[in-house]
């Protein structure tokens, strides 16, 4: 993996106005929407004989949980908290001994682990206060590194969760720099070779991800993944490409003003790919380690609001909405753009981006299409 990409594919740290911590409402809404799927996967794991020994009152077992690409801020422990409460409630009702729990929080080394660990400090104490002494031991560890490689020993994990991560590639597809000039991602003007290169990079990365998690999960372990994708077969459709296109147009405005060098602009591409459900299914089937329990799509607005809200209800006005949307996208993309174009122009660039989002929102929908996949690791042949 390209080392520049490793260093800069991370969220804005800290707690400032443009930080991920202050701009993760889209991710939170996705987590809340997928909560029933995570709960079902957790209960399924608990029902397996190697974890939930029926009526066992003496033997304490161990459950390994991994939150991959956790970032920092209010969402980092949201899913883990719900998983732990589900485990506690199941064991409490059955009268069995609460297991020891290992929670692994993973992200790239550039992640703001300092802010994350400040939240972890009181996390388990609060769970014990809420649930009583019977909650059992809970151990939390940070695991820096890319999930496009091994992170844990074999047969360590029972539950793996990741949200809004796997659309990020391990690197920009090779060989597209000169053929995708003027674009940051796939657009209608991108040649077929660029589209193929992006798809092939996603296939390679997602397959590696599945192979690694297959080694680390126990037989019957569960994995729930949420990522930005698309609902249509066309990889250039508006439901997945518009926001990066608007960002590229904003950067081009600054090229015309002389604030960004044209050569740097032409060579820049975002290491993202937004797959269709069919593409995801095909890769899972070909890799062969998992069965797919659920694969669904849902939508969240760019500003973190619910697309299903009544049109007559009190909602953010277009200017306020575009401000939120621009900050949300800035929180996840600024490190990459600052590395390419310089930190000193970021405020101006994302200010122009906000204006373009407002113009776009006045004409059409501003929604992320999301895929959520729940899968089970199949037993390996001995």
Beta strands, then each sheet from edge to edge (+ up, - down):
strand 1: 62-68
strand 2: 100-107
strand 3: 138-144
strand 4: 157-163
strand 5: 217-229
strand 6: 290-301
strand 7: 367-377
sheet 1: 3+ 2+ 1+ 4+ 5+ 7- 6+
end
